Structure formats: C-alpha cells, structure tokens
Amino acid sequence: MIRKHRDLTIEIIKLLGNDPRQAVKDLANKLRVNRAFLAGYLKALKNQGYVKSKKIESAKVYFGRTGEG
C-alpha cells in the first residue's frame, strides 16, 4: 500500500499523541514501514516542528509537539 506523506504524518502524530515516548523501531513496526526510512522521515518532521525527540540510552525516542522532549 502506498501512503501519501500527509497521511503518514497524520498517523505518526496520532500514534505519538496516544502513546508518547516511542522509539523509531516501535513506530516503524506499528506503521509497517522501514526503520531507516522512518528515522529520516521523523528527522524531517522534527526539523519542521511537528515532533520532538530525545536520546534515551541507545534509542532515539519521539514525542508529539506538546509532549516531553
């Protein structure tokens, strides 16, 4: 299934809103996308101000815009 970027962004924001502090690996599994692709996508969303991130141990964890970070 091909997703539009807007749809993927909405899904990510919804997942982070429902369950903050999610690692890239966990988000990738839930969204059924490649982890490396999602890491780059999340970095772009962070640069645009849609999400925040924080390094916790060996994982980069993402939050919604209003979450901790």
C-alpha positions as CSV (number, residue, x, y, z in Angstrom):
1,M,0.0,0.0,0.0
2,I,1.3,3.4,-1.0
3,R,0.8,6.2,1.6
4,K,0.8,9.9,0.9
5,H,3.2,11.8,3.0
6,R,0.4,13.8,4.7
7,D,-1.4,10.5,5.7
8,L,1.9,9.1,7.2
9,T,2.5,12.4,9.1
10,I,-1.1,12.2,10.5
11,E,-0.6,8.6,11.5
12,I,2.7,9.4,13.3
13,I,1.3,12.4,15.1
14,K,-1.8,10.3,16.2
15,L,0.4,7.4,17.5
16,L,2.6,9.8,19.4
17,G,-0.4,11.6,20.8
18,N,-1.9,8.3,22.1
19,D,1.4,6.8,23.3
20,P,4.3,9.3,23.8
21,R,7.9,8.3,24.1
22,Q,8.0,5.8,21.2
23,A,11.3,4.6,19.7
24,V,11.8,4.6,16.0
25,K,11.8,0.8,15.9
26,D,8.4,0.6,17.6
27,L,6.8,3.3,15.4
28,A,8.2,1.6,12.3
29,N,6.7,-1.8,13.4
30,K,3.3,-0.2,14.1
31,L,3.3,1.8,10.8
32,R,4.7,-1.1,8.8
33,V,7.5,1.0,7.2
34,N,11.3,0.6,7.0
35,R,13.0,1.7,10.2
36,A,15.7,3.7,8.3
37,F,13.1,5.4,6.1
38,L,11.1,6.3,9.2
39,A,14.2,7.7,11.1
40,G,14.8,10.1,8.2
41,Y,11.1,11.0,8.0
42,L,10.9,11.7,11.7
43,K,14.1,13.8,11.5
44,A,12.4,15.9,8.8
45,L,9.2,16.2,10.9
46,K,11.4,17.3,13.8
47,N,13.0,20.0,11.7
48,Q,9.6,21.2,10.7
49,G,8.4,21.4,14.3
50,Y,5.9,18.6,14.2
51,V,7.6,16.3,16.7
52,K,10.3,16.4,19.3
53,S,13.0,13.8,20.1
54,K,15.2,12.8,22.9
55,K,18.0,10.2,23.2
56,I,17.3,7.7,25.9
57,E,20.0,5.1,26.3
58,S,20.6,3.7,22.8
59,A,17.3,4.7,21.3
60,K,16.0,8.0,19.9
61,V,12.5,8.5,21.3
62,Y,10.0,10.7,19.7
63,F,7.2,12.8,21.2
64,G,4.3,14.8,19.8
65,R,4.8,18.6,19.6
66,T,3.3,19.1,23.0
67,G,4.9,16.1,24.7
68,E,8.1,16.0,26.8
69,G,11.3,16.1,25.0
